[in-house]
């Protein structure tokens, strides 16, 4: 899969929609384009996620959407199945505690023998 550039993937046409779930990414992309990368990095300097980690997260999401699209096209699943998956995910997230959400996950290679 090609590396996604956040600057191109978000904030298209430099428009911001406060109702979109991607608003934070849209703001960062527009800020980076309009004012420059240095200003964007300064504005988001308290972010605990590195650019590489953020790109990994976005690429993972894109890969999952592509997989779902292929499953729909092949007839393996339908839109109702996707809705059911989303409901299950919502229930799972709703059941998470603050401790669950703030727990850090070790990066690959953290444990001996881990790649």
Backbone as CSV, one residue per row, in Angstrom:
resi,resn,N_x,N_y,N_z,CA_x,CA_y,CA_z,C_x,C_y,C_z
1,UNK,0.840,-1.168,0.000,0.000,0.000,0.000,0.897,1.248,0.000
2,UNK,0.492,2.250,-0.747,1.265,3.481,-0.818,1.127,4.252,0.491
3,UNK,2.196,4.938,0.852,2.181,5.749,2.057,1.204,6.904,1.882
4,UNK,0.344,7.093,2.832,-0.652,8.154,2.771,-0.046,9.429,3.334
5,UNK,-0.253,10.534,2.656,0.191,11.825,3.134,-1.004,12.496,3.798
6,UNK,-0.927,12.726,5.105,-2.037,13.342,5.826,-2.430,14.668,5.200
7,UNK,-1.448,15.395,4.706,-1.686,16.687,4.094,-2.627,16.560,2.897
8,UNK,-2.550,15.462,2.171,-3.398,15.258,1.000,-4.700,14.543,1.343
9,UNK,-4.662,13.701,2.369,-5.822,12.881,2.697,-6.900,13.636,3.471
10,UNK,-6.531,14.722,4.129,-7.483,15.438,4.969,-7.531,16.916,4.597
11,UNK,-8.606,17.583,5.035,-8.748,19.017,4.804,-8.823,19.368,3.332
12,UNK,-9.498,18.530,2.570,-9.583,18.749,1.128,-10.247,20.087,0.826
13,UNK,-9.702,20.778,-0.155,-10.183,22.104,-0.569,-10.101,23.125,0.560
14,UNK,-9.280,22.818,1.576,-9.098,23.697,2.730,-10.415,24.040,3.425
15,UNK,-11.349,23.099,3.372,-12.648,23.282,4.018,-12.669,22.505,5.324
16,UNK,-13.283,23.096,6.339,-13.413,22.435,7.638,-14.889,22.270,7.961
17,UNK,-15.273,21.068,8.322,-16.642,20.762,8.708,-16.597,20.313,10.161
18,UNK,-17.133,21.143,11.049,-17.038,20.841,12.482,-17.817,19.595,12.876
19,UNK,-18.676,19.092,12.001,-19.439,17.896,12.300,-18.755,16.606,11.878
20,UNK,-17.651,16.714,11.161,-16.969,15.509,10.680,-16.078,14.922,11.764
21,UNK,-15.989,13.595,11.757,-15.135,12.903,12.726,-13.659,13.168,12.463
22,UNK,-13.324,13.608,11.261,-11.925,13.845,10.884,-11.484,15.281,11.144
23,UNK,-12.273,16.047,11.875,-11.985,17.473,12.053,-10.562,17.740,12.523
24,UNK,-10.081,17.003,13.522,-8.731,17.258,14.037,-7.671,17.052,12.961
25,UNK,-7.827,15.991,12.155,-6.881,15.758,11.063,-7.027,16.833,9.994
26,UNK,-8.280,17.239,9.723,-8.511,18.285,8.725,-7.841,19.592,9.136
27,UNK,-7.974,19.959,10.405,-7.346,21.187,10.907,-5.832,21.104,10.753
28,UNK,-5.254,19.975,11.150,-3.802,19.820,11.055,-3.338,19.906,9.602
29,UNK,-4.080,19.300,8.690,-3.688,19.316,7.277,-3.770,20.723,6.699
30,UNK,-4.864,21.418,6.991,-5.021,22.785,6.471,-3.973,23.700,7.089
31,UNK,-3.739,23.563,8.378,-2.723,24.368,9.042,-1.349,24.133,8.420
32,UNK,-1.026,22.871,8.183,0.255,22.542,7.576,0.399,23.121,6.182
33,UNK,-0.677,23.071,5.392,-0.619,23.608,4.023,-0.548,25.122,4.005
34,UNK,-1.358,25.755,4.836,-1.468,27.218,4.803,-0.281,27.915,5.464
35,UNK,0.208,27.348,6.560,1.224,28.039,7.353,2.570,27.327,7.323
36,UNK,2.553,26.049,7.056,3.807,25.310,6.977,3.909,24.237,8.038
37,UNK,4.760,23.268,7.749,4.936,22.113,8.632,5.415,22.528,10.021
38,UNK,6.324,23.511,10.081,6.870,23.916,11.384,5.760,24.417,12.307
39,UNK,4.835,25.193,11.755,3.738,25.723,12.570,2.819,24.579,13.014
40,UNK,2.579,23.646,12.104,1.749,22.488,12.436,2.388,21.700,13.574
41,UNK,3.686,21.431,13.457,4.390,20.685,14.503,4.377,21.450,15.820
42,UNK,4.505,22.771,15.753,4.464,23.592,16.969,3.083,23.513,17.621
43,UNK,2.045,23.597,16.821,0.682,23.552,17.349,0.347,22.211,17.991
44,UNK,0.943,21.143,17.451,0.634,19.805,17.938,1.788,19.185,18.710
45,UNK,2.649,20.003,19.259,3.843,19.495,19.943,3.520,18.673,21.180
46,UNK,2.350,18.847,21.754,1.990,18.081,22.945,1.373,16.731,22.597
47,UNK,1.177,16.488,21.327,0.621,15.211,20.893,1.598,14.102,21.260
48,UNK,1.090,13.059,21.866,1.961,11.959,22.314,2.233,10.950,21.210
49,UNK,1.597,11.125,20.069,1.750,10.198,18.955,2.711,10.808,17.940
50,UNK,3.707,10.031,17.557,4.644,10.523,16.550,3.972,10.498,15.179
51,UNK,4.543,11.222,14.236,4.011,11.238,12.886,3.994,9.822,12.300
52,UNK,5.048,9.060,12.559,5.107,7.697,12.050,3.987,6.835,12.637
53,UNK,3.741,6.979,13.937,2.667,6.217,14.572,1.315,6.632,14.013
54,UNK,1.138,7.934,13.798,-0.114,8.432,13.250,-0.331,7.866,11.840
55,UNK,0.729,7.863,11.044,0.629,7.320,9.694,0.290,5.834,9.741
56,UNK,0.884,5.101,10.678,0.566,3.677,10.836,-0.911,3.482,11.163
57,UNK,-1.443,4.331,12.047,-2.857,4.230,12.421,-3.750,4.495,11.219
58,UNK,-3.437,5.542,10.466,-4.243,5.884,9.295,-4.160,4.768,8.261
59,UNK,-2.955,4.251,8.014,-2.794,3.175,7.040,-3.547,1.915,7.473
60,UNK,-3.561,1.636,8.761,-4.315,0.488,9.264,-5.799,0.666,8.990
61,UNK,-6.322,1.854,9.256,-7.736,2.132,9.004,-8.064,2.017,7.520
62,UNK,-7.202,2.563,6.670,-7.430,2.488,5.223,-7.426,1.033,4.773
63,UNK,-6.482,0.238,5.276,-6.408,-1.183,4.914,-7.681,-1.916,5.338
64,UNK,-8.203,-1.587,6.514,-9.423,-2.231,6.986,-10.617,-1.857,6.117
65,UNK,-10.694,-0.596,5.706,-11.783,-0.164,4.822,-11.667,-0.863,3.472
66,UNK,-10.447,-0.982,2.950,-10.246,-1.673,1.679,-10.660,-3.136,1.781
67,UNK,-10.356,-3.775,2.900,-10.748,-5.172,3.106,-12.264,-5.302,3.111
68,UNK,-12.930,-4.394,3.794,-14.396,-4.416,3.857,-14.981,-4.201,2.458
69,UNK,-14.415,-3.259,1.707,-14.898,-3.016,0.340,-14.767,-4.270,-0.516
70,UNK,-13.644,-4.973,-0.397,-13.433,-6.205,-1.168,-14.427,-7.285,-0.741
71,UNK,-14.690,-7.385,0.564,-15.641,-8.375,1.054,-17.043,-8.089,0.532
72,UNK,-17.415,-6.813,0.465,-18.734,-6.436,-0.058,-18.801,-6.748,-1.549
73,UNK,-17.760,-6.371,-2.283,-17.741,-6.606,-3.731,-17.793,-8.091,-4.078
74,UNK,-17.158,-8.920,-3.265,-17.143,-10.359,-3.540,-18.419,-11.050,-3.059
75,UNK,-19.248,-10.334,-2.313,-20.482,-10.917,-1.799,-20.305,-11.672,-0.494
76,UNK,-19.095,-11.623,0.075,-18.843,-12.326,1.339,-19.625,-11.697,2.492
77,UNK,-19.850,-10.400,2.426,-20.642,-9.693,3.434,-21.525,-8.674,2.724
78,UNK,-22.496,-8.123,3.475,-23.338,-7.063,2.927,-23.328,-5.868,3.886
79,UNK,-24.014,-4.826,3.509,-24.028,-3.597,4.313,-24.583,-3.864,5.717
80,UNK,-25.558,-4.743,5.821,-26.108,-5.079,7.138,-25.030,-5.695,8.037
81,UNK,-24.177,-6.548,7.455,-23.075,-7.135,8.216,-22.130,-6.056,8.732
82,UNK,-21.862,-5.070,7.888,-20.987,-3.962,8.290,-21.630,-3.211,9.447
83,UNK,-22.928,-2.957,9.349,-23.643,-2.290,10.439,-23.560,-3.063,11.734
84,UNK,-23.693,-4.386,11.637,-23.592,-5.230,12.829,-22.198,-5.139,13.448
85,UNK,-21.173,-5.163,12.591,-19.786,-5.038,13.088,-19.600,-3.713,13.816
86,UNK,-20.147,-2.643,13.234,-19.993,-1.321,13.861,-20.710,-1.269,15.208
87,UNK,-21.883,-1.879,15.294,-22.604,-1.913,16.567,-21.815,-2.682,17.620
88,UNK,-21.245,-3.822,17.222,-20.430,-4.612,18.149,-19.227,-3.813,18.632
89,UNK,-18.617,-3.088,17.712,-17.453,-2.273,18.078,-17.861,-1.159,19.044
90,UNK,-19.011,-0.521,18.789,-19.503,0.524,19.693,-19.723,-0.019,21.093
91,UNK,-20.316,-1.198,21.184,-20.555,-1.831,22.488,-19.243,-2.126,23.195
92,UNK,-18.269,-2.612,22.424,-16.965,-2.921,23.017,-16.292,-1.657,23.543
93,UNK,-16.333,-0.592,22.761,-15.714,0.672,23.174,-16.448,1.251,24.375
94,UNK,-17.774,1.156,24.378,-18.563,1.680,25.501,-18.220,0.959,26.807
95,UNK,-17.790,-0.292,26.701,-17.447,-1.067,27.890,-16.044,-0.825,28.412
96,UNK,-15.259,-0.015,27.709,-13.892,0.253,28.151,-13.884,1.259,29.297
97,UNK,-12.972,1.063,30.218,-12.821,1.991,31.336,-11.759,3.040,30.990
98,UNK,-11.660,4.056,31.819,-10.618,5.063,31.636,-9.249,4.405,31.714
99,UNK,-9.095,3.440,32.623,-7.820,2.718,32.734,-7.485,1.991,31.432
100,UNK,-8.506,1.365,30.827,-8.289,0.683,29.549,-7.803,1.671,28.490
101,UNK,-8.424,2.835,28.450,-8.118,3.815,27.418,-6.776,4.509,27.618
102,UNK,-6.299,4.565,28.839,-5.034,5.254,29.098,-3.856,4.296,29.215
103,UNK,-4.120,3.008,29.116,-3.053,2.005,29.196,-2.207,2.068,27.929
104,UNK,-0.913,2.078,28.107,-0.033,2.096,26.938,0.206,0.683,26.442
105,UNK,0.352,0.567,25.161,0.615,-0.718,24.534,2.074,-0.751,24.131
106,UNK,2.797,-1.785,24.522,4.211,-1.853,24.128,4.350,-1.906,22.611
107,UNK,5.368,-1.235,22.114,5.657,-1.248,20.684,6.298,-2.573,20.322
108,UNK,6.145,-3.006,19.038,6.818,-4.253,18.610,8.307,-4.185,18.930
109,UNK,8.846,-5.315,19.394,10.256,-5.359,19.765,10.492,-5.030,21.227
110,UNK,9.418,-4.678,21.943,9.562,-4.326,23.353,9.952,-5.536,24.189
111,UNK,9.320,-6.663,23.880,9.611,-7.886,24.610,10.625,-8.721,23.813
112,UNK,11.510,-9.430,24.496,12.467,-10.282,23.781,11.744,-11.261,22.868
113,UNK,12.243,-11.398,21.633,11.641,-12.296,20.662,10.465,-11.696,19.929
114,UNK,10.062,-10.483,20.313,8.951,-9.783,19.673,9.503,-9.010,18.471
115,UNK,8.841,-9.144,17.344,9.313,-8.425,16.154,8.524,-7.192,15.896
